[in-house]
């Protein structure tokens, strides 16, 4: 199945060890990405859990120094799209490279490193609906061949981690059952209110930073988009490595 740019993605990026550790189940999912989606995008925009700023910020660099030869994509249209959609303050960062939420999955997905990459920060002080609307503002980028990726972790409680092969914790499983059902049934407004609606929400996500990229991917897909689970595995008992695609309703 070729990559359709009416799709956006939420990827659980795991730990930096994913780049080198073959025992992590999610690694095969990332290394087989081009088999499932062989048509390369014109560029990639990543919203990563590991860049959290007070207002949206775009990295505008000639070369992203974190991942060897991944080149930056210094397009002002990212900033203009957000401002045009009512985001009053959007900054540009002229120095920042890619964090591991971006470079680890991309290293495995596109090892040739020949696609322009840009990163956009999230703002965890703003909440899920804000990020859903951010995604809606970015949606026109898909028409220009830009692959929009939210990179985080479907569950993310590092203090509750166990050994590598630990079975998933019941509270983490309960949250993931709710999340999958809500997404697959298109209850996106409920997912935007996950802190009130989801079981064990605060236990699963003590901080929201690893979940908010999901809301960006949802919003960028558009209303009534169709969600699909494209990978599902666990790591260390409390970390779901589930990833999702969102296909536009008019596809």
Beta strands, then each sheet from edge to edge (+ up, - down):
strand 1: 7-12
strand 2: 43-52
strand 3: 57-59
strand 4: 91-93
strand 5: 116-122
strand 6: 146-152
strand 7: 226-231
strand 8: 234-235
strand 9: 239-240
strand 10: 243-247
sheet 1: 5+ 2+ 6+ 1+ 10- 7+
sheet 2: 3+ 4+
sheet 3: 8+ 9-
end
